[in-house]
C-alpha cells in the first residue's frame, strides 16, 4: 500500500543517507521537545488578560462554558506526541515522488467518499418515509466505517508527504536552518473545534475567545451566544474555523487538497511569528492581529500556488483569479452557506459587506450602539434574501473576519481598515515572500508597519 521500498545492495551512499536522516530526525525531535513546552506556556499567556476586570470575566466565562469547552491543551499534547513518534520513521523517503503524490491523492479520494457516504446516511435518517433507517443504511455505514479506518491508517504518511512538499517551498525562501525550515511545518488533519469570539459592543474590538466542542450544534451555539451576551454585555459569535495555529497545526480533514496546502502555510506563518511582537500581542492588540492574519493570508496565497504548481499542477485551473471568491477563505466559508444560488448571481457580496462594515463603524463611532445593532440585523436579512446564509452579523463577526485583510482594495469585512493595505504595501516593497515575513517579524509596535522597509 505504501509503494515499493528501495531494493538492491546497500551502498556507502545509502548508509550516509540513513545516518543523515537519523541525525536530522534527532535534531527535529530535540527541537520539538523543547518547543512544545514553550508553545503550551505561550498559548496560556496569550489567552490571559492584564486588567483585573478581564480576569474576573475570563473566570466567569470558563464556568459558563464548562460543558462546551474543547480540551486544547490535551489535543496539543496527544497530537504532538503522535507526531514525535512518527519522526523516528520516515517511510515517505522510500517512495518516489510519483508514489508520494498518488498516496496523497488516494487519501483525498477516500475522505471524499466517506463524506458522501455520511451525507447519504444522514439523508436516509432524515427521510420521514424511511421506516427503518438503521437497516436501510447498514451497508452504507459498514462501507463508511471501513473507509474511515483506512483514512486513519493512511493519514500520517500523507501528512508527512504534504509537510515535506510545503517545506520545500519554505526552504527556497530561506526559512531553513541547516536545510530544515524552522519551526518545522507540522500539522494534523482532524475535526476542528468551534471558536467563540467576544467583542465590545461600543466598538469592533475582539476582547476574548474560547475553543468550543467539535461538532457543536447550531442550537447549542445560539444558546451560548445568548448566555454570553446577557452575562457580559458583549457581542459574541460562535463560528467554525478553517485551521488553528497550535503546534502541530490543526487542519480540517477535508478532501480539498488546495485548502490543506494553503492553510498549512497560513498556520505555519502564525507559528513562525509566534515570538515576534505581532505574535505575542495578537490577542490584546487589533493592529498586531490584523498584521499577523494578513501576512499569513499573503503567504498562503503566494506559496500555496507554488506547492500546487510543483506537485499537483492539474489543480492550477482552480487557482485562476476569476475562478475563486475575493473574500477571505474564512469569510467565504460563512458566506458560502447559500440558500439561493440564483439570487447570489445578482448580489455583490463584497460590495455590500464592505458598505455594511463602514456604516457600522460610523454608527458605533457616534455612540449609536442600538441603532448599529438594528442596522446589522437588517443587513443580515438582506444577505439571507440574496442567498447568503449568515446566521449572525454583529460586532464579533467583524472583529473576527475583519482581521483577514489581504485582498487588493481591502477585504469586505475590514471596511476602511488601513493596516491590511500597509501590510500589502510592505509585501510589494519586499524582494521575496521570505524577506517580507522576516520584515514583519521585526515590527515592534502598531505604528511601525506604516514606516517599515525590508
Secondary structure in CASP SS format (residue, H / E / C, confidence):
PFRMAT SS
TARGET T0000
AUTHOR 0000-0000-0000
METHOD secondary structure of the structure
MODEL  1
X C 1.00
X C 1.00
X C 1.00
X C 1.00
X C 1.00
X C 1.00
X C 1.00
X C 1.00
X C 1.00
X C 1.00
X C 1.00
X H 1.00
X H 1.00
X H 1.00
X H 1.00
X H 1.00
X H 1.00
X H 1.00
X H 1.00
X H 1.00
X H 1.00
X H 1.00
X H 1.00
X H 1.00
X H 1.00
X H 1.00
X H 1.00
X H 1.00
X H 1.00
X H 1.00
X H 1.00
X H 1.00
X H 1.00
X H 1.00
X H 1.00
X H 1.00
X H 1.00
X H 1.00
X H 1.00
X H 1.00
X H 1.00
X H 1.00
X H 1.00
X H 1.00
X H 1.00
X H 1.00
X C 1.00
X C 1.00
X C 1.00
X C 1.00
X C 1.00
X H 1.00
X H 1.00
X H 1.00
X H 1.00
X H 1.00
X H 1.00
X H 1.00
X H 1.00
X H 1.00
X H 1.00
X H 1.00
X H 1.00
X H 1.00
X C 1.00
X C 1.00
X C 1.00
X C 1.00
X E 1.00
X C 1.00
X C 1.00
X H 1.00
X H 1.00
X H 1.00
X H 1.00
X H 1.00
X H 1.00
X H 1.00
X H 1.00
X H 1.00
X H 1.00
X H 1.00
X H 1.00
X H 1.00
X H 1.00
X H 1.00
X C 1.00
X C 1.00
X C 1.00
X C 1.00
X H 1.00
X H 1.00
X H 1.00
X H 1.00
X C 1.00
X C 1.00
X H 1.00
X H 1.00
X H 1.00
X H 1.00
X H 1.00
X H 1.00
X H 1.00
X H 1.00
X H 1.00
X H 1.00
X H 1.00
X H 1.00
X H 1.00
X H 1.00
X H 1.00
X H 1.00
X H 1.00
X H 1.00
X H 1.00
X H 1.00
X H 1.00
X H 1.00
X H 1.00
X H 1.00
X H 1.00
X H 1.00
X H 1.00
X H 1.00
X H 1.00
X H 1.00
X C 1.00
X C 1.00
X C 1.00
X C 1.00
X C 1.00
X C 1.00
X H 1.00
X H 1.00
X H 1.00
X H 1.00
X C 1.00
X H 1.00
X H 1.00
X H 1.00
X H 1.00
X H 1.00
X H 1.00
X H 1.00
X H 1.00
X H 1.00
X H 1.00
X H 1.00
X H 1.00
X H 1.00
X H 1.00
X H 1.00
X H 1.00
X H 1.00
X H 1.00
X H 1.00
X H 1.00
X H 1.00
X H 1.00
X H 1.00
X H 1.00
X H 1.00
X H 1.00
X H 1.00
X H 1.00
X H 1.00
X H 1.00
X H 1.00
X H 1.00
X H 1.00
X H 1.00
X H 1.00
X C 1.00
X C 1.00
X C 1.00
X E 1.00
X E 1.00
X C 1.00
X C 1.00
X E 1.00
X E 1.00
X C 1.00
X C 1.00
X C 1.00
X C 1.00
X C 1.00
X E 1.00
X E 1.00
X E 1.00
X E 1.00
X C 1.00
X C 1.00
X E 1.00
X E 1.00
X E 1.00
X E 1.00
X E 1.00
X E 1.00
X E 1.00
X C 1.00
X C 1.00
X C 1.00
X C 1.00
X C 1.00
X C 1.00
X E 1.00
X E 1.00
X E 1.00
X E 1.00
X E 1.00
X E 1.00
X E 1.00
X E 1.00
X E 1.00
X C 1.00
X C 1.00
X C 1.00
X H 1.00
X H 1.00
X H 1.00
X H 1.00
X H 1.00
X H 1.00
X H 1.00
X H 1.00
X H 1.00
X H 1.00
X H 1.00
X H 1.00
X H 1.00
X H 1.00
X H 1.00
X C 1.00
X C 1.00
X E 1.00
X E 1.00
X E 1.00
X E 1.00
X E 1.00
X C 1.00
X C 1.00
X C 1.00
X E 1.00
X E 1.00
X C 1.00
X C 1.00
X C 1.00
X C 1.00
X E 1.00
X E 1.00
X E 1.00
X E 1.00
X C 1.00
X C 1.00
X C 1.00
X C 1.00
X H 1.00
X H 1.00
X H 1.00
X H 1.00
X H 1.00
X H 1.00
X H 1.00
X H 1.00
X H 1.00
X H 1.00
X H 1.00
X H 1.00
X H 1.00
X H 1.00
X H 1.00
X H 1.00
X C 1.00
X C 1.00
X C 1.00
X C 1.00
X H 1.00
X H 1.00
X H 1.00
X H 1.00
X C 1.00
X C 1.00
X C 1.00
X C 1.00
X C 1.00
X H 1.00
X H 1.00
X H 1.00
X H 1.00
X H 1.00
X H 1.00
X H 1.00
X H 1.00
X H 1.00
X H 1.00
X H 1.00
X H 1.00
X H 1.00
X H 1.00
X H 1.00
X H 1.00
X H 1.00
X H 1.00
X H 1.00
X H 1.00
X H 1.00
X H 1.00
X H 1.00
X H 1.00
X H 1.00
X H 1.00
X C 1.00
X H 1.00
X H 1.00
X H 1.00
X H 1.00
X H 1.00
X H 1.00
X H 1.00
X C 1.00
X H 1.00
X H 1.00
X H 1.00
X C 1.00
X C 1.00
X C 1.00
X C 1.00
X C 1.00
X H 1.00
X H 1.00
X H 1.00
X H 1.00
X H 1.00
X H 1.00
X H 1.00
X C 1.00
X C 1.00
X E 1.00
X C 1.00
X C 1.00
X H 1.00
X H 1.00
X H 1.00
X H 1.00
X C 1.00
X C 1.00
X C 1.00
X C 1.00
X H 1.00
X H 1.00
X H 1.00
X H 1.00
X H 1.00
X H 1.00
X H 1.00
X H 1.00
X H 1.00
X H 1.00
X H 1.00
X H 1.00
X H 1.00
X H 1.00
X H 1.00
X H 1.00
X H 1.00
X C 1.00
X C 1.00
X C 1.00
X H 1.00
X H 1.00
X H 1.00
X H 1.00
X H 1.00
X H 1.00
X H 1.00
X H 1.00
X H 1.00
X H 1.00
X H 1.00
X H 1.00
X H 1.00
X H 1.00
X H 1.00
X H 1.00
X H 1.00
X C 1.00
X C 1.00
X E 1.00
X C 1.00
X C 1.00
X C 1.00
X C 1.00
X C 1.00
X C 1.00
X H 1.00
X H 1.00
X H 1.00
X H 1.00
X H 1.00
X H 1.00
X H 1.00
X C 1.00
X C 1.00
X C 1.00
X C 1.00
X C 1.00
X C 1.00
X C 1.00
X C 1.00
X C 1.00
X C 1.00
X H 1.00
X H 1.00
X H 1.00
X C 1.00
X C 1.00
X C 1.00
X C 1.00
X H 1.00
X H 1.00
X H 1.00
X H 1.00
X H 1.00
X H 1.00
X H 1.00
X H 1.00
X H 1.00
X H 1.00
X H 1.00
X C 1.00
X C 1.00
X C 1.00
X H 1.00
X H 1.00
X H 1.00
X H 1.00
X H 1.00
X H 1.00
X H 1.00
X H 1.00
X H 1.00
X C 1.00
X C 1.00
X C 1.00
X C 1.00
X C 1.00
X C 1.00
X H 1.00
X H 1.00
X H 1.00
X C 1.00
X C 1.00
X C 1.00
X C 1.00
END
